[in-house]
Amino acid sequence: IRGQRSSMTSRPNGLFATHGVSANTLRTLAAALRSRHLTPPFSSFSLASVVACPASLASELNRLAGEGLAPAHLAMLIDAAADTAEARLMAESATELVWTGPEAAVSMSRDTAVVVEELFASARRSVLVSTFAIHQAGTVFAPLAARQEGVPDLQVRLFVHVERPWKDTRVESELLREFADNLRAQWPGNKLPEVYYDPRTLSTDPAERASWLAKCLLVDDEVAFVTSANLTEWAQQRNVEAGVLVRSPHFTRQLRAQFDALVQAKAVRRLPGF
């Protein structure tokens, strides 16, 4: 109708009110709409069954659905809002301090366990994890395994240290089988990741043996988390650990390329069974 302005275009803060809602929350809602796990009419209860978010968001979604937007179109709008939120965050701060351990009364850091869980839950295309130690894999990797189930095309790669215990002279294949069996038994999902190891860690020659100590988490070629923390409950909850979250596609791609080069050069090998 001439002269009539849609409530969508009259909103000063964008297509709908998402101020203060994290990009991760928005992407989770978008995924639920696409999968039809979330359908109109929307209520605070139905949204809470998917992810914690402001109650006002339910009325906003109902308003847009009432104006004729299908769930798939709502998902597109929410993804666009998530892109805007991430761009705003990147403009404000490209890096963040991530910390595990005692803190002062006023902390300027984010918690390691929270950051890792958020990164796993937000992945859309790829996840690369490099760590020295893996313990309590069923707990630590539960958000990632759940994300694998929800995003079937998600590529997940792990680069790990496979250790030869002191004075253990068993053949390499037996040590690899033992490691693989243990990881498979702990993995919390049905879909297994690709797992790579450095064969030098299993060498019986002290002059050749090396350790895989790189600890980082890369998501979607957009965000890199470089940290002193291993993928263990201790490292994420108890130890004193420091890391940096870098929101830079250039840096993330640069770091990912280092791992790709090792795979292509066969400097690291695929763990049998993974």
N, C-alpha and C positions, 0 to 999 in steps of 0.2 A: 504494500500500500504506500502511495507517494507520501513522503514526509514522515513516515513512521520509522523509527530507529529500533533495530533489534536490541534486546538487552545484552546480547553477546558483544555488540560493537560499542555499547555505551559504557562498558566497564573500564575504568581507568587503569586497572592493574592487569590487563591481558584478557585472554579469552574466557577465563574463569578464575575464581579466587583460589590460588594455590600458594599464596605468599606464606613462607615459613614451612611449607611441606617439602621434605627432602626429595631429591631426584630419585633415590632408591625407592622410596615409598610410591612415588608416581609411576615408576616403571613396573613395580609389582602390581599396582592397580591396572595398568595397561595390559599386562600379561593376563591377568585374571579376566578382563573383559574380552580379550581375544579368544581365550579358551572357553568362554561362556561359564566359567566358574562363578562369575559375578554378572548378574543381569538385573535390569530394572523391574520393579521400582527399587531404589536403593535406600537402605536404612543404615543408621550408625552400627547396628549389630551385624549386618551383612558385610559392611566394609571392614569391621573389626575382625571378622573371621578370615580376612585375607591379610590385612596389615593394619597396624595402629596408625590412625590418621585423624585429623580434626573432624568433629561432628558436622561442621559447616560444609564439608566437602560432599556429604550425602545430598544435601539440598541443592548444591550446585550441579551435581550430576543429574539429579532428577529434573532440574530446570532445563538442562541441555537435552535430555532424553525427551522431555515434553515438547521441545521445539523441533523434534523429528530426527535427532541424531541417533543412529544405530550404535550398538556397542563397539563395532569395529571403528567407527568414526570417532567415538569418544576416546578409544585407545590411541588413535593418531593424535588427537589434541593433547592428551595427557603426556604422550611421548614428547611432543613439541614443548610442552611446559617443562618437562624434565631436562630437555636439551638447554632451555633457557636458564634453568636453575643451575645446571652444571657450568654453563658459560659464565654466569654471574660469579659463581664461586671461583672459577679459574681466574677471572679478572681481578677479584679481590685478593686472592692468594694462590700462587701456583704450587706452593709447598706447605706442608704442615708437619709439625713435630708429633711423633707417635711414641708413646712411652709405656713401659710396664714397670711397676714397683712403687715405692713410696713417693708421695708428691707433697708439695707445699700446700698451704690452705688455698691459695689461688693458683690454679694450674693453667698453663697455656698449651697443654698438649692433649692429644686424643689417646684413648686406650687401645693397646695393640689388639686384644681379642675382638673388640668392637669393630675396628677398622678391617681386620681380616674377614669377619663375618659379613660386613657390608659389601666388601669387594666381591666375595664369592656370590652373594645374593644378587648383585647388580650385573654380573657378567652376561653379555648377550652373544658374543662371538667366540672369544678365546680366553683361556686362563693358563698362565704358565707359573708354576711354583718351583722354586729351587730352595733346598734346605739340606742341612747336614743330618739332622736327626728327625725321626718321626716316631712319636709315641702318642698313645690314646687317639689313634687315627679315627676311630669310630665317632669320637666327639668332635675333634678338631675339623675333620673334613665333612661333617654332616651337612652344613649349609651348602657346600660345593656339590655333594652327591645329590642333594635335593634339587639344586639348580640344573644339574645334568638331566634329571628326569623331566624337568619343566621345559628345558631348551634342548631338544634332541640333537641339534646341529652344533652344540657347544663343543669346541675342541679344548680338551684338558690335557696338559702335559706336566709331568713331574720329573724333576732332575734331583736325584738323591745320592747320598753317600751309602754305598754298600761296604760294610766293614769286614776286614779279616781280623778276627780276634787275635790277641797276642799268642804266639806260638801255635796257632791253629794251622795245620799243614794240609787241610782238606783241599780237594780239587776245586777250582773256581766254580764249576757247574753245580756242585753240591751247596756251596755258599749262596749262589744265586737262587737255587731252588728253595732253600730255607727262607731267604729274605722274601721271595715272591709269595710263598705260602703264608707267611706271617702277615704280609701286607694285605693279601687277598682276604684273609680271615678277619682282618680288622676293618676293611673298607666298608663304609655304611650304605653303599648303594649297589644296584645290580650292574650298572654300567661302569666299567673300569677305565681309568685314565691311561694314557700312554706314559710309560715310565722309562727313564733313561739313567744310566750310571756311567761313571768313568772307570774303565777297566784297571787303571793304575791303582785304584784303591784296594784291589785284591792281589796285587803283585806280592810275591814272596821275596822279592829283591828290595832291601831297604833303600838302596840307591834310586830305585824307580818308583817306589810307592808314594802316593800323594793322597791328600784329603780333599773332599768336595765341601767347601766351606761357604760358597755363595748362598746368601739367604735373601730372596726377593720374591715378590708376587706381582705379576703383570696381568692386566685385564684389558681386553679389547683394543690393544695398541693405543690406549688413551691414558691409563693411570699406572704408575709404578710405585710399589712399596718396597723400599730397600731398608733392611733392618738387621740388627744383631740377633733377633729372635728366631729360634727354630720353630718348626710346626709341632709344638708340644704344648701340653697344658701348663707345664711349669714355666715355659718361656713366655706364654701369653697371660699368665695369671700371677706368678709368684716371683720370678727372677727380676732383676733390674736390667731392662733392655731399652735400647734407643733405636729409633728408625725415622725415616723421612718418607712422607707420602708426596709423590711428585705428579702433579696433574699436567703432564706435557706429552702430547702425542709424539713429538720429535724424540724426546729422551726415551720414551717407552719403546718406540720402534727401534731405536739405536741399541737398547739393551737386549731386546728380543732377538735382534739380528746376531748378537754374539752367540746366543744359544743355537740359533738356526745354523750358524757356520760350523759349530761343533758337531751337530748332527750330520750335516752334509759331508764333513771331512771324516766322519766315522771316528772322531775323537771320543765320542760317547756312544754307547750301544743301548739298544732297546732291551729292557728286562724281559726275559722269556716269560710268556704268559700274559704280558701287558702290552 
